[in-house]
């Protein structure tokens, strides 16, 4: 052997040793969380916030991390959909349904040390109108006046009765800010919640710390890390290798089998507010004919579609209402699957052989469901031309803003969005005065009237086939077996961390 | 020599100017309005117009371009449309992460390619050389992200030796940093190494045919020492060229590998920027990558001169 080769071998050997040393360096310390009173938890989520300020930046990721956890509202929605007290102990509504009087809790404090008072509530409500820039601020337009009767009593007067306003107060619009804590919302949020903001490693994770001065029941974990994964496989691997303890939302249901067959994990399935809608551009001549719309609804075999494009997970719905809303009814039988009926409706409308442009956002569920929709519609004699638009930017501009489409598929995840989605100004271009009347009556009436009128509205859009509802996105959570307090249904904007614990 | 340097520098400057126009132009024609993406689905047209004004998107394209370029020349990268924080520090943070990947990936590539390529060339008619050749062909065919997924499946999920993904800064936990760096650096380095091996092999083969090497062998040197002393420096010129070109591939490979391994580097910053239409940030990052590639190629040109004395004299 010559010296050169020996030298090379020695070099390779030491490199290998270094590798082995690196491999074993961490094996002594457990990768899981430590035991004892100071426990931590890591949750894997998909979309990372672009900013921490939901008053100026849209996107579900910000309230998912911060609402209920860092920020609290006067009221919140429980897992079954009911509006329950939060920073308001109780409230009363005047006889004309225009004045709401809230009694506030008296021991709540912001994480900057300031006490929460009615003045902060007035400040927060008024600030929506003055400082917020996202579209959601419109929900506060109905407020005529907000005033602090005493430090613990708040009175809000509306310009007209609105049930929807109280509901919107459970969303991010109702978040309570400190008068002295809104300078750095994008990087340093200040709220009254059970957790306070810890740190943010952009592109990686957000850490929340337990708020030890919290006014309510203090949470179990002293630290929760929200870790963000763009890639669903990476997210699954992180749970399999113990980097995280919970997958907050499973994106690829076909990958669930690796967890259901493993006793180390629990799989929770519930409902969401995410209606996957096959939307029609109702301003296009072809969709002005109700028979064409009804034909499309009859042509789709929803059960087969769900099995093919979402691994059978999810719930079939026949209208724009999830089961957790008080006015839910099963409307799947309004347009049962029937190829013959679809064909005869199309023939009667003279639309057989028409080409429809299905413009899909580049989202996995839309892409795979779009293929099924195309094949099912072509079986009844329509032609479907699919093209894909980058989501969000290109889809928002082309389909959403300019309504340059015939059909599209998108999950509408906003809560109680029937009225917003089926309006002439929205990309569905659905102009139906009867529906608008029902919705207005529902908003103005008492709780019972609201339920009756909303049922009417939901049935109307289903019978009129304003769109087709492919299915309701399931809430799929996978977690280590010993994690408790995970909600089955994901119907609020937040991922509620307050009840999580380890048994 | 001086003439060559001046000529190369001029080429570099012109390329930089042209590419800055191209990068800016692409952003300008990209569909999707950054203000609308930031404001979300129900934003009113007035609100969008107001935000466009705030972003400075209502100014003429020429003004926007020169403002941007002027800022860059003063190392001012501007403020992100989306996160509303300064872009410069963000890029700097992410760059540190990506540089680790690229540098360690490059080292892995070299450690694999130089010995393997040399052996393949020296034994190109023997079974061992052919076998190595076949393996390297396979490596060329596998993209870095697939290598990453396969490595994760084997070493993280199945064997549990290394973490499947994540990133820890070296200062906060050096052990964890190394463990998390191994798989991504291997995915990048092995694939690049396979490509590089092919070049090393052909460069060394060329050298083996040279007269001076036959002379060295005739003096009584064994094959490998002869190659070591007289051959490798000559083989280095084409290999360094390829290495320079590969730096670009490595940077692009890092974008994808960062996604597979959930690493907060420049690549994930770029991808997020594109999907949020954080155009100024995208523009800055792409420009930075372009500058890096152009400067590396410039340095490679200069490096020839250092490696090959023949290029230093006798020009014109």
Interface residues (C-beta under 8 A of the other chain):
Chain A: X2 X4 X5 X8 X12 X15 X19 X22 X23 X25 X26 X27 X31 X48 X50 X51 X53 X56 X57 X58 X59 X133 X134 X135 X136 X138 X186 X187 X201 X202 X203 X204 X227 X228 X229 X230 X231 X233 X234 X237 X238 X240 X241 X243 X390 X391 X392 X393 X394 X396 X397 X398 X400 X401 X420
Chain B: X30 X31 X32 X33 X36 X37 X38 X39 X40 X41 X42 X43 X44 X47 X50 X51 X82 X83 X84 X85 X90 X93 X94 X111 X115 X149 X152 X156 X157 X160 X161 X162 X163 X164 X165 X166 X167 X175 X176 X178 X179 X182 X222 X224 X225 X228 X259 X260 X261 X262 X264 X265 X268 X269 X271 X272 X275 X276 X277 X278
